[in-house]
Amino acid sequence: QVQLVESGGGLVQAGGSLRLSCAASGSILSIANMGWYRQAPGKQRESIATITSGGSTNYADSVKARFTISRDNAKNTVYLQMNSLKPEDTAGYYCTATVISPPWLTKNYWGQGTQVTVSS
């Protein structure tokens, strides 16, 4: 079994920054794609950033040029650097990962979420 644990959320003022982390642990051979989603009350969960095992990234238009996704494969961790935060960024943030476990079993996992609140 694999667990994904997010951290780094909190309360910040508009224009501030936060860095989210998501660490995967358990039976891990390797991790393919990783990403971040967010969900605000009354809204659907949306993908905001993804990163492949090779480091290729994609961003939602709403966060492009403000957020940066990165990963540390040695630590099985994905990060989301969030700059120039806006009140509309307020949401629960969830990481996801496609994990290959021994001997060669592929499965998608989700973290429990971390809350980001941006005050105006």
Secondary structure by P-SEA (a helix, b strand, c coil): cbbbbbcbbbbbcccbbbbbbbbbbcccccccccbbbbbcccccccccccccccccccccccccccbbbbbcccccbbbbbbcccccccccbbbbbbbccccccccccccccbbbbbbcc
